[in-house]
Amino acid sequence: MQSQDVAPRPAPGSGSAAASSSSDPLVDVEQAEAALVEHYPRLVRLAYLVLPPGLGRNRRVVTAHALTQRALPRRRTPAPVIPAQSTGREGDPGYTFVRLQVLRTALEAGLPLTFRAWPKRSQLPPLLPQVWGLRLFPRSGGADELALDQRLSALSGPARAAYVLRGLEKLPDGDVREVLTTAGIDDVDDALDEADEVPAQYALLDSPEFDPCSLQARPTDLMRRRQHLKAALAAAAAVAVCGALLGLPGDGWAPDGAAAPSYAQNPSAQAALDPANLTKVPDTAWQSASRTDFSVWPARGELTGDKALLRRALAVWARPGETVQVSATPGTPSGGPAGPPQLLYAGDVDNARVVILYDGLRIARYAEPKDGTKGAALDFARVDGATGAESNAVVLGRADGNVRYLTAPWVKKAAERDLLKPGAGAMDLTLTDGVTSPLASAALQTGACTSWNVLQLTGASGTRLSTDLAELVPARLTTGRPGSERDATGAAALRAWAPFACSLSAVRSQGVRSVNAWEYATQSLPDASGSASWVCTRAETWRGGGTRVLAQFHTPGGAYGAVAAKAENVPACGPRDPHVLAGVLWKSEAGSWYLLAAGGRGTASITATGGVDGSAQGNLLAVKTKAGAQAGLQGELENGRSINALR
């Protein structure tokens, strides 16, 4: 449950942190090790964010792990504890000590090497851990994560540390100042002022883009490794391997054994790299097919016969080089195709040559600059089990804040509509061989949310809305009670989505398949202020997990809905469990504060506990209270089952 009022940010220097003294608790090695093991992913993320981006992502990942693993004390050591940290993770002196050590060494790693002093250990490549023959880097995020990473890279090390301590550790400025001072930073005020120049997008710090514990792997420069390999060493290694294989009982790894050696070429994998083997569906196949999905899309574009382009696209899919930018939605494998994929498109899009391929599980988009310069891109999106409504369009390209789509062969008409303005009507888009004219992308906008453009496609089965969420496949928009969703078309559905369109930004780059908006309750406001609506939005993903649920509260005259509660990976507001319960603190025009809560149909009673005491029969609750009150909510369904508030 969240209040609609935002607390002011504490003034610099207002923290209550006290300087470390002889009264600080002592931390032994065992206590520090327990804290490090328990909070290892968070500590490594902290080190990764503070380390200078100039190291490169592979070096940053390995160095972040090395600095965290070297953070243990050698003996019992005083650990400064900030007074505000009294409970949970921050109340553990072991964690406080280890975090300080990680922060201090990460800041030292960013210092330039000079001839005037011996380098510190953290400034040198780590001895352990080491990874040979692979480059490791976190999973790619969306446009917001990329923009934040660029802004953080422009900051100094202390400023990055201040930003991360605020956002990742949730420390007020006073405590941030104390931690940085203890870590050896002299100009703490300058660091805080510099960190203020970056927008406070702290939720993005928890994204996979900055998670050095969830990694992708790519080979290093294979040609350079081959050139540096000595002939004598290669011969010795071959003799050793042959001797070991000859000594194996029964069939070993010989070509005629159960398992061929790793360098043996798989016929299916080789066939997948031949453009002549690409699957090309006839133009009219979809008209007689038993299903309508990507498998019946014909191959379109003026370059479908360019074998050189198709060969490059297939080769990069199988073995992307260091200069290729690879991205994949969460839960989408980025390995090469198991067999010849299906060609959906090959042609010129703006300033790039684009190839769209489909292997039954994924859509793969290859793009290379038309001018021949380096900088190819390879993007993946999972689309297994797509229905006709979910296989209506694929992103061809993005440029200048706009996006172009390749639409399904059954799409007859395309249009652009602003979801925030349900009465404004739709603006027609030109369709040329299934390719739309450019439309403004909501996924690329920054700053205040003043519009949210969506794609409206019309075919023989009706009209449907989809929204760009910075992925290859747009997400389908629906409305209605879970289990009975319908496409968000028609005046009523558009009005239902309008106040909550901007909340779609919370699920960008998450592999979202569809988003449903369901008005589960309407509540008369106290003091005769009109009626408010309670709406639950649920984002389903292609991988099944990672669903995100928002309970939102919209008052009369308000342009946007307010998020009252949110949760991830819960069945609430879904087909398996359509019940939902949420509450919010609301201030009336008369200046009175109320706890308002609502449950879905079938809620028999709601009870408030904690800082607010009250109950009501039915699915609505309104209790007068005071600003800042904290309360828990408990509901009971008509069948006697208890439900908790969404969180």
N, C-alpha and C positions, 0 to 999 in steps of 0.2 A: 504494500500500500504506500503510495507516494503523495506528498502534498504538492499542490500546484504553485506554491510560493517557493522561490529559490533563495537560499541563505546567502548573504553577502560573503565575498571572499575576505579572509582575514588580512589585515594590513601587514606589510612586511615588518618582521621583528616582533610580532605579537604572539609568537609561539611561546609555550611554557617550558621548552626544553632547557634542561640544566646542564651545565658543563660536567664532563667526567671528573670524578674525584676519587679519593681513596675509599669512599664508601660504596663505590660501584660493586656489583656482585662479581665473584670470581667464576670464570668459565674454564672447565677442564676439557681435555681432548675428547672424552666420550660424549659430553654434553654438546659440544660443537659439532661432532660428527653426526649425532642424532638429528640435530637441526638441519645440517647440510643435506643429509639423505632425505629427510621428510620434505624439504622445500627446494630440492635440487632444481626442478624445472623453472621455478620463479627466479632463483639466483642466477642461473645461466641466462635467462631472458634479460635480467637486469644488466649483466655484464655485456651481453651482445648489443643492447641498446646504447650503452655508454661508450663502448669501444669506437674508435674513429672509423667511419665508413671507408676511408681510403685504404684500409687493409684488404678490402675485397671480401665477398661474402664467405668464401671457403675459409680464409684465414681468420675472419671474425668468429665463425662457428667454432673452430678448433681452439682458438685462444680463449673464448668465453668458457668452454668446458675446462680448459687447463687452469685458468685463474680461479674458477670455482673449486676445483679439486685441490688446489694448493692453499685454500683459505683456512685450513685447520691450524690451531695454535700448537706450539711445541710443548707448552706447559700451561699450568693454571694462570690465566690472564684476566685482568679486570676488563669488564665489558660495560661501556657507558650505556645507560638506559634512559631514554627520553621519558619524562613523567607522564606524557599523554598516552604512552604505550603501556597499558595495564592489563589487557586481555588478549587472548588469541595468539596469533603468530608473533605479533610485535612485543608481547609480554615475555617472550623467551629470551633470556640473556644470550643463550647460545646462538640463536638466530641473529640477534642484534650484532654480535661480534662478527659472525661469518659474513653478514651483509656488508659491514663496514670494511672488512678485508677485501671482499670482492670489488666494492666500489673504489677503494684506494688503488688497488692494482690495475683496474680498468682505466682509471685516470692516468696512472703512470705509463700505461701502454701507449697512450696518445701523445706523450711527450716526444719531441724530435730528438734524434741521436746527434750528439756533438762530440768533438774531439777533446773537450775540456774535462769530461768526467766519464767514468766507466758506466756503460749502459746498465740499467736495472734489469733484473731477470724478466720482468713483465714486458720489457721492450723488445725482447728477442723472441724468435719463433719458439713455440713450446716444444719441450722434449716429449712430453706425453699429454694428451693422447696424440697419436699419429695415424693418418690414413694414407696409404700408398695406392696410387693408380686411380683415385677417385676424387672428384670435386663434390663437396657437400654444401648444400644451401637450403634455407627454409623454403616452404611452399610459397608460391607467388600469391599476393593478395590482389585487391582491387585498386581502382584509381585513387581512392582516398588514402589507402596505406602507402602507395607509391609516392603520392604528394607529401605525406607526412614524413616519410623517410628522407626525401629530398630536403625538406625544411630542417630536419634534425641534423643532416649532414653539414648544413651551413653553420651550425652552432659550434661554439667551443666545447671542449670536453666537460668543464664544470657546468655550462648551461644545459647540455644534454642530460647530465646527471640530475640537475635540479628538475628538469621537465619530467624525467622518468620517476624520480622520487615522489613528485606530486601525483602523477597519473597512475603508475604501477603500484606504488606502496601506499597511496592515499594519505600522504603526510601533509599537514599544513605548512605554511611557509616558515613558521618559527622552528619547527622540527627539521625541515629541510636545511635551514641555515645551520642548525646544530650539527647535523650529520656531515654536511660539507666541510664545516670548520674542523671537525674531528678528523676528517679524511685528509686534511692538509691544504685546503683551498683558502687562499688569502682574500681574494676579492669576491666574497660570497654575494654581496649586494649586486655587483655587476653581473654575476651569473644568473641571479634571479630576474634581473631586468632583461637580460638577453633572452631568457626562456619565455618571458611574457610576449615576445614577438611572434611566437608560434601559437596558433589557435589551440585551445584546450580540447583536443580530440583524444581524450585519455582512453576511451573505450577501445580505440584502434590498437593500443599497445598490447591488448590481449589477443590480437588476430594471429593467424598462422604465419603471416608475413614476418613477424618478429619472434617466432618460436624456434630456437636453435636445437630443440629436442625432437622436432618432427621434421625430418629432412628429406630432400630429394638428392639423388646421386647421378652424376654424369662422369664419363671417363675424362682423364686429362688428355693432353695433346699426344695422340697415339703415334703420329709420324715422328715427333721429336723424341719420344721414348725409344722408338725403333732405331733412329739414327744414333742415339747415345749408347745403345746396347752393344757391347763388345762381342766380336765373333767368337772369341775363346769362351766367354761366359755363356753364350748361347749354346755352343757345342757341349760344354760341361753340363748345362742344365738338361739338354736333350738326352745325354747319356744317362744322367741320374734318373730322369723320368722313365726312360725305356727300361732301365734296370728294375725300377720299382714296379712297373707294369708286368714285366716278365716274372717277377716274384709273386704276383697275386695268384691265389688258387682259383682254378676254373676260369671262366670268362672274365676279363678285366675291362679296361676302357678301350680296347681295340675297336676298330671300325666295325668288326663283325661281332662284337660283344653286345651285352645288354645295354650299355651306355657308350656312346661314341665320345671321343675327346671334345673338349670345349671349343676347339677350333674347327670341328667338322661343320660343314654347311648343311643346314636343314633345307630340304627341297621346298617345303611350303613357305619358309621365310624368304628363300630366294625368289620364288614365284611372285611373292607380294611386292617385290621391287621392280617388276617388269610392267611398264605401262600397257603393254599389249594384253595383259591379263586382267586389267581393270574391268569391273562389272559396269555395264552401261545399260540402263533400263529403257525400253522403248517409250516414246512420248505418250502413248495412250494406255500404258499398262495399268495405270491407276484406275481407269474407268471400269475395268473388269476384275480388279483384285478384290480378294475377300477382306482385306484390311487396308486402311489408309494411314500410312506412316512413312518414314523416310525411305523404307525399302522400295517404294514404288515411285520415288522421284526420278524423273529423267535427267540425263546429263545435259546441262545448259551452259551457255557462254561461248564466246567466239574462239577460245583457245583449247577446246576439248580435244583437238587433233594435234596439239603441240607436245610431241613425245618428250622433247628435251625438258620442258617445264614440268611435265608430269613425273618424269624420272627424278628430277631434283626434289620435287615435293615428297615422293615416296622415300628417297634416300635420306632426306632430313628427318622424316617421321621415324625411320628405323634407327638413325644415328645422328641426332642433332649435335652440331659442333659448338664450340665455345662462343661463337658470335651469334648464335641463334637464341632468341628470347622465347623461352618455353613457359607456358602457363596452362594450368588445368584447374577446373572447378574441384572443390573438395570431394574426395572419394572417387576421383576419376584417374585410372592408371594412364601413364604417359608413355608406355612402351610401344614398340612397333606392332604393326598388324600381324595377326597369326596367318592370314592368307590374303589374297587379292581383295582390296576393299572396293566399295562402290563409288563411282565418280558422280558427284552432284553438280559441280560447277568448276569451270576453269575459264578465266577471263580477266580483263582489265577492270579494276575498281579504283577510281580516283588516280592516285600516283603509285599503285602497286599492282602486281599480277597475283591473283588469288586463286587457290585451288581448295575446294571443299570436298572432303572424302568422308565416307561412312562405312564402319565395319560391323554394324549390327549392335554394338554397344556404345560407340562413341562417334561424335562428330569431330573431325580434325580439320582445322583451317590453317593452310600454309600461305604465307604472303611474303613476297620479295619486292624490293624497290624496282620500279621500271627503268630507272637510270643505271642499273647495274651495280650500284654501290652495295656494300655489305650491310647487314642488319635484317636478316630474315626473321620472321616470327612464326611460331608454331603454337596453336591454341587447341585445347581439348575441352569437350563438354560431354558429360554422360547423358545418354538419351534412351537407355534401354526401356522397353515397354511403353514407348510413346504412343499416345492415341492420336486420332486425327486432329483434335484441337491443340495438342501439344507439339505437333509436327507441322505447324502452319508456316513457320518462318525460321530462318537462320541468319545471323549477322554476317554480312559480306565485308563490311569495312566501316571504320570510324575516322572522321576527319573534321577538324574545326568545330568540334562540339556536336556534329551531326552523325547519324548512323544510316547505313543502307542495308536493306534486307533482301534476301532471296526467298521468295514465297513458294508455297506448295503449288503444284500444277492445278489443283482444284480451286485455288483462290481466284476470284473474278474481279475483286475490287479491293483497293487499299486506301486507308485514310488515316489522318493524324488527328488526335483529339486531346485536349487538356483536361485531365481528370479532375483538376481543381475547379473547373468551370463547366458543370454538367449541362448548363443551358446554352453554351456557346456554339454547339454544333461541331461537326467534323470537317476537316479540310482534306479534300481528295489528294491522293498521291498518284503520280504517274507509274504505271506498271509497264516495263519493257522486258519481254521474255522472262517474266517473273521477278525482275529486279525493280525495287521501289526507288523513287526519287529520294533525296536526303530528307530526313526529318530530325528535329532537335531531340537529342537524347537526354532523358532525365538522369541517367546514370553518370553522365559527365559533368553535370552542373555542380558548382561550388557556391558557397555562401547561403543566403537565405533562400528558403524554398518558396518561390512565388509561382511556379507552374510545375506540372508533372505530365509531360506528353507521353501518350501511349499509342500503340499501333492497333488500328481497327481493321480487321480483315473480314471480308464477306465471301462466302462460297455457297454451294448448293445446300449445305446443311445449316446455314444461318450466319449470323454475325458474331464475332468473338473479339475480345480485347486481350492484348498482351502488353507487358511492360519490359523495357530494357533494364536489367539489373547488372550490367557490366559483364555479361557472359555471352557465349555464342548463341544460345537459344533463349528467347524471351520467355518470361514466366506468364502463365495463363492467369487471368483475373476472374474470380467467381464471387457469387454472393449466395447467401441462404444458410439454412440450418445444416450442420455437418451431416453428411450422408445423403443430403438432398440438394447439393450445390447446383447452381446453374450459372451460365456465363453472364458476366456483368454487362449486359446490354439492356436497353430500355431506360426510360426516364427514371424509374424508381431505383434501379440498381446504380445508375450513375450518381444520383443524389446520395445514395447510401455510401458510396466510396469517396465522395468529394472531401469530407473533413479529414479523412485518414490517408489520403494519397501520399503525403510527405513521409508517413511512417514507413513506407516501402524502402526508404534509404537504409533502414536498419538491417535489411536482409540482402544487401548488395554483395555479389561475389561469394555467395554461400551455396551455390549449386541448387537454386530454388526451382522447383517444377511448377508450382501453382500457389497462389495466395487467395484465401477465401476471407471475406468480410461478412460477419453475421451479427445483426442487432439482436442480442439475446434478452434485452430488458429495456423498458422505458420507465423513467421515474419522475414523478412530480416533485419539483424542488420546493424546499421550505420557503417561507416568506413570500409565497405566491410569485416565484421567479420564473415560472413556466415549467416545461418538461425537458429533461435531459435524456440522452440515449446512451446505452452501454453497448459497445460493439467489440467483438472479439475478432482479431485477424490472426489467421494461422497460415504459416508458410511451410508447405511440404517440399521436401527435397527429392532429387532423383535417386539418392543413395538410401533413402528411407530414414536414416537417423539425422540428427541435427535440426529437427523441426523447431520453429520458433513461434511462440504464441504471445500476443499482446492483447491485454484488456484495456480498452480506451474509453474515455468519458468525454462526451460532447454536450455542451450547454447551449441553450438558444442564443443565437447571434454570434457564437464563436466561429472563427474561420477554420480552426483546426481542432482536432481531438487531442486530449491530454492522455498520456500513457499512465494508467493507474497501476498496472502490474505487468510483469513479463516473465516468461519461463522458457526453458529449452528442453527438448526431449521429454515432454509430458503428453499424456493422451488427452488432456483437457481440451475442450473446444474442437475435438476431432470426431471422426466417425465411430471410433471405439468408445469414446466417453464424451458426449457433447456437453456435459455439465461444466459450468465455470462459475467461479465466485471471486469478486474483486471489490475493493473499496478505495475511497479517496477522501482526503480532507478538502472541504469546499467552503469558501467564504461567500456569504450572501451579499446582496447589494446593501443590506442594512448593517453590514459589518459583523454579523454573527458567524461563528464557525460551526460546521457540522461534519460528522462522520457519515458519509453516504456509502452504501454498499448494495450490491445487486447480484443475484444468482439467476441462472437460466430457468427455463420452464421445468417444473418438477421439484423445485426447491421449496421445502415445507417451512423452514425457519432459518433465521440467521442470528447468531449471537456474537456480540463484541466483548472482548476481555482485555485485560491489561490496563492501559491508561484511559480507556473508555468503557463504561459499563452500560450495556443495553441489549435488547433482543427484540425480535419482531417475528410474527407469523407471516408466512409467505416468502416471496423471493426479494423483497425490498426492505431496507433498513435506513432510517434517518435518526441520528442521535446528536443532540446539541453538545458541543464540547468546546475546547479552547485551542488556540493556535499551537502547533507543534506537538499535539497529543500523539502518543504511540499506542496502537491497539492491535490486537490479534482478532482474526475473524474465523468463525467456525459455522458451517452450514449443515443442515440435515435434509436429505431428500425424502420424498414421499414414501419411498420404500424402506426408510429407516437407515440408509447408508449415510455416513458422515463424509463431508468434503471439506477440504481446507482452501483457504484463499490462494489464488494463483501467485506464484513467486518464483 
